[in-house]
Amino acid sequence: MDIVAAFIFYVIPALFIIWFMVNMVSAQRERNALLKELIAKIEKTGEE
């Protein structure tokens, strides 16, 4: 029973936190790519 309780209270929350952090990093990378593309378009428009 102690192993099950440890799994529920330690392993599952740790896995959730790791999943959340990976998800946030992925979202930030996508956001940065979009912002770089937007900046490139703005700079290109300013040169013309």
C-alpha positions in Angstrom: 0.0 0.0 0.0 2.9 2.4 0.7 4.2 2.0 -2.8 0.8 2.9 -4.3 0.5 5.9 -2.1 4.0 7.0 -3.0 3.2 6.6 -6.7 0.0 8.6 -6.4 1.5 11.5 -4.3 5.0 11.7 -5.9 5.3 10.1 -9.3 2.1 11.3 -10.9 2.5 14.9 -9.9 6.2 14.9 -11.0 5.1 13.5 -14.4 2.4 16.1 -14.7 4.9 18.9 -13.9 7.5 17.6 -16.4 4.7 17.3 -19.1 3.6 20.9 -18.3 7.1 22.3 -18.6 7.8 20.5 -21.9 4.5 21.8 -23.2 5.3 25.4 -22.2 8.8 25.2 -23.7 7.2 24.0 -27.0 4.7 26.8 -27.0 7.4 29.4 -26.3 9.5 28.1 -29.2 6.5 28.3 -31.6 5.8 31.8 -30.3 9.4 32.9 -30.8 9.3 31.5 -34.4 6.2 33.5 -35.2 7.7 36.6 -33.7 10.9 36.2 -35.7 8.8 35.8 -38.9 6.8 38.9 -38.0 10.0 41.0 -37.3 11.4 39.8 -40.6 8.3 41.0 -42.5 8.3 44.3 -40.7 12.0 44.9 -41.5 11.4 43.9 -45.1 8.5 46.4 -45.4 10.6 49.2 -43.8 13.3 48.7 -46.4 11.0 49.3 -49.4 
